[in-house]
Amino acid sequence: MRHRIYTRTGDTGRTHLAGGSSVGKENPRIEAYGDVDELNSAMGLAKCDCDDAELIALMDDIQNLLFQVGADLAAPPDVTSHSITRISPSDIAPLEKSIDRLEDELPSLKNFILPGGSALSARLHLARAICRRAERHCVLLQQKEKMNPEVIRLLNRLSDLLFVMARIANHRLGIPDRTWSSQTRNPETYNE
């Protein structure tokens, strides 16, 4: 008999964490790894707009890492399993190396950047914003329950990397970053 995707166990608003405990779907842990899942989907969408082999490889690495982050969050710290590899400082170091390598290629940043320019850059900025939300939800989770603190560090660094990747996407396409200026707003274009 074929295995079905639906189990019906979540129909009452509850789900199971790794290790078997049952929690409500509004639980901060579920919020946190739900954001990570959304971020992984946003990375997949960004990849669809990318023709840059180096960035595609980096996005593949990030997606695999995000799957590991989700598994770490889905398993409370007291759950041990051979299938769960916890996030560690060794997962963060490659992100920092990628940031440094890509930043060396970019002109120095002198203004705040508005998301956009190319479609790829805009999608990477969206992923960055989702990453920041995931980080905030992990901070809330940490205030209520025990969790691996390396996850927060990783998400913080990943959001920096996504910002740099969004700038690189525009730079390599020859599209200038859109910079913010309080002087460029035209209040007359807004409806009252």
C-alpha positions as CSV (number, residue, x, y, z in Angstrom):
1,M,0.0,0.0,0.0
2,R,1.2,3.5,-0.9
3,H,2.1,5.9,2.0
4,R,-0.1,8.9,2.0
5,I,1.2,12.5,2.7
6,Y,-1.7,13.3,5.0
7,T,-1.9,11.8,8.5
8,R,-4.9,13.7,9.9
9,T,-3.0,14.1,13.2
10,G,-2.8,17.9,12.8
11,D,-6.5,18.4,12.2
12,T,-7.0,19.4,15.8
13,G,-4.3,22.1,15.7
14,R,-1.5,20.1,17.2
15,T,1.7,18.6,15.8
16,H,4.5,16.4,17.0
17,L,8.1,17.5,17.6
18,A,11.1,15.3,17.0
19,G,11.1,13.0,20.0
20,G,7.4,12.6,20.0
21,S,6.0,15.4,22.2
22,S,2.8,17.1,21.0
23,V,2.4,20.9,20.9
24,G,-0.1,23.3,19.5
25,K,0.7,24.7,16.1
26,E,0.9,28.2,17.6
27,N,3.9,27.1,19.7
28,P,6.9,29.4,19.4
29,R,9.0,26.5,18.2
30,I,6.6,25.8,15.4
31,E,6.6,29.5,14.5
32,A,10.4,29.5,14.3
33,Y,10.9,26.5,12.2
34,G,7.9,27.5,10.0
35,D,9.8,30.7,9.2
36,V,12.9,28.7,8.4
37,D,10.8,26.6,6.0
38,E,9.4,29.8,4.4
39,L,12.9,31.1,4.1
40,N,14.0,27.8,2.3
41,S,11.1,28.2,-0.1
42,A,12.1,31.9,-0.8
43,M,15.6,30.7,-1.5
44,G,14.2,28.2,-4.0
45,L,12.3,31.0,-5.7
46,A,15.4,33.2,-5.8
47,K,17.3,30.4,-7.4
48,C,14.8,30.2,-10.3
49,D,15.9,33.8,-11.3
50,C,19.6,33.0,-11.1
51,D,22.0,32.3,-13.9
52,D,25.2,32.8,-11.8
53,A,26.8,29.4,-11.1
54,E,28.5,30.6,-7.9
55,L,25.3,32.1,-6.5
56,I,23.3,29.0,-7.4
57,A,25.9,26.7,-5.6
58,L,25.8,29.1,-2.6
59,M,22.0,29.0,-2.5
60,D,22.0,25.2,-2.7
61,D,24.3,25.1,0.3
62,I,22.1,27.5,2.2
63,Q,19.0,25.5,1.4
64,N,20.6,22.3,2.8
65,L,21.8,24.2,5.8
66,L,18.3,25.6,6.4
67,F,16.9,22.1,6.4
68,Q,19.4,21.3,9.2
69,V,18.3,24.4,11.1
70,G,14.6,23.3,10.8
71,A,15.5,19.9,12.2
72,D,17.5,21.4,15.0
73,L,14.5,23.6,15.9
74,A,12.0,20.8,15.6
75,A,14.0,18.8,18.2
76,P,14.0,20.2,21.7
77,P,17.5,20.1,23.2
78,D,16.8,17.1,25.4
79,V,16.1,15.0,22.3
80,T,19.1,13.1,20.9
81,S,19.1,11.3,17.7
82,H,21.6,10.2,15.1
83,S,19.4,11.9,12.4
84,I,19.6,15.3,14.1
85,T,22.8,17.3,13.5
86,R,22.8,20.4,15.7
87,I,23.9,23.7,14.3
88,S,27.4,24.6,15.5
89,P,30.0,27.3,15.1
90,S,31.5,25.3,12.2
91,D,28.3,25.9,10.3
92,I,28.6,29.7,10.7
93,A,32.2,30.1,9.7
94,P,31.6,29.3,5.9
95,L,28.8,32.0,5.9
96,E,31.3,34.6,7.1
97,K,33.9,33.5,4.5
98,S,31.3,33.9,1.8
99,I,30.3,37.3,3.1
100,D,34.0,38.4,3.1
101,R,34.6,37.0,-0.4
102,L,31.6,38.6,-2.0
103,E,32.0,42.0,-0.2
104,D,35.5,42.2,-1.7
105,E,33.9,42.4,-5.1
106,L,31.5,45.2,-4.2
107,P,31.9,48.9,-4.0
108,S,31.7,50.2,-0.4
109,L,28.3,50.9,1.0
110,K,27.5,54.5,1.6
111,N,23.7,54.6,1.8
112,F,20.9,52.4,2.9
113,I,19.7,50.0,0.2
114,L,16.2,49.6,-1.0
115,P,15.2,46.1,-2.1
116,G,15.1,45.8,-5.9
117,G,17.1,46.5,-9.0
118,S,17.0,43.0,-10.5
119,A,14.3,40.4,-9.8
120,L,17.0,38.2,-8.3
121,S,18.2,40.9,-5.9
122,A,14.6,41.7,-4.9
123,R,14.0,38.0,-4.1
124,L,17.2,37.7,-2.1
125,H,16.1,40.8,-0.1
126,L,12.8,39.1,0.5
127,A,14.7,36.0,1.8
128,R,16.7,38.3,4.0
129,A,13.6,39.8,5.5
130,I,12.1,36.3,6.2
131,C,15.5,35.3,7.7
132,R,15.3,38.3,10.1
133,R,11.7,37.2,11.1
134,A,13.0,33.6,11.7
135,E,15.7,35.1,13.9
136,R,13.2,37.2,15.9
137,H,11.0,34.1,16.5
138,C,14.0,32.1,17.6
139,V,14.8,34.9,20.1
140,L,11.2,34.7,21.4
141,L,11.5,30.9,21.6
142,Q,14.8,31.1,23.6
143,Q,13.0,33.4,26.1
144,K,10.4,30.7,26.7
145,E,12.1,27.3,26.1
146,K,15.6,25.9,25.8
147,M,17.0,25.8,22.3
148,N,20.4,25.7,20.6
149,P,21.7,29.3,20.7
150,E,23.9,28.7,17.6
151,V,20.7,28.8,15.5
152,I,20.2,32.5,16.3
153,R,23.8,33.2,15.5
154,L,23.5,31.4,12.2
155,L,20.3,33.2,11.2
156,N,21.9,36.5,12.1
157,R,24.9,35.8,9.9
158,L,22.8,34.3,7.1
159,S,20.7,37.5,6.9
160,D,24.0,39.4,6.4
161,L,25.0,37.0,3.7
162,L,21.7,37.4,1.9
163,F,22.1,41.2,2.0
164,V,25.5,40.9,0.4
165,M,24.2,38.3,-2.2
166,A,21.4,40.7,-3.1
167,R,23.9,43.4,-3.8
168,I,26.2,41.0,-5.7
169,A,23.3,40.0,-7.9
170,N,22.7,43.6,-9.0
171,H,26.5,44.2,-9.3
172,R,27.1,41.3,-11.5
173,L,24.2,42.2,-13.7
174,G,25.4,45.7,-14.0
175,I,22.4,47.1,-12.2
176,P,23.0,49.8,-9.6
177,D,21.7,49.2,-6.1
178,R,18.6,51.3,-5.3
179,T,19.6,53.7,-2.5
180,W,17.3,55.3,0.0
181,S,17.2,59.0,0.4
182,S,14.7,61.0,2.4
183,Q,14.9,63.7,-0.3
184,T,13.5,61.6,-3.1
185,R,10.1,61.0,-1.6
186,N,7.3,62.9,-3.3
187,P,4.4,63.2,-0.8
188,E,2.1,64.5,-3.5
189,T,2.1,61.0,-5.1
190,Y,0.3,59.5,-2.0
191,N,-3.5,59.6,-1.7
192,E,-4.9,61.3,1.4
